[in-house]
Amino acid sequence: MSIISMIPYTYVERKIKRTQKVTIQHSKDMCLYTDNIQTENDCFHINSVFDISYKCVSKESGFLYLHTNQGMFAYTIHTDPAVFIAAYKDIKKKG
C-alpha cells in the first residue's frame, strides 16, 4: 500500500535526569493511506476519522486536529497542511 500524503509533526518529551530537566523534541511523520492514517503511536481507520482541521498558532506552527470516533487528537505541525487535508477529503469523497 502506497502513501497518498504525508505531513511531519512534532511532540515534546520531558524527562528528569538526576537533577536536570531535559526537553527533547521529536519529529515524526503522519501518513495518509487509502484506508487509514498512521502516526508513530496510532493508526486510525479512514472511516473512523470524521474530519481533519487546522488551527494556526504562530507563523512557525499550528495544530492539526484529527476528529475521530475515539475523540480528538492534536498534532503540532510546522508546515502548511492544505495538501494533506485535501487528499484526506478526496479519499472520503470517493468513499
Steps between C-alpha positions, in 0.01 A plus 500: 500500500646834400490829686251752359627794705736558790550786746764533771392568859691557820452414864694594810627252756603629841723296729672550832859376494655512845448865590449639152182541298553393137268588212525295180308592184419206274399526134288225344284458189123464474420285196171494311414176321180416312359316802672651808708776656811392689709686755787377715265356766154492342324360196155638410278323248384754243133436587564584866643843408210746468700812413843660500542865596788741553558787741793732441657620827805686364692560179704187568245250630144391547286206610363235267190344655373154414133472599435128550251266661759459780519874568705788367876464452722809464837501326745791486608571144733754342390476136187591307257205525283601201624219272461237775146616589398517131627145443302378803182672378549350154523150647188558712309638200581193291368282780 
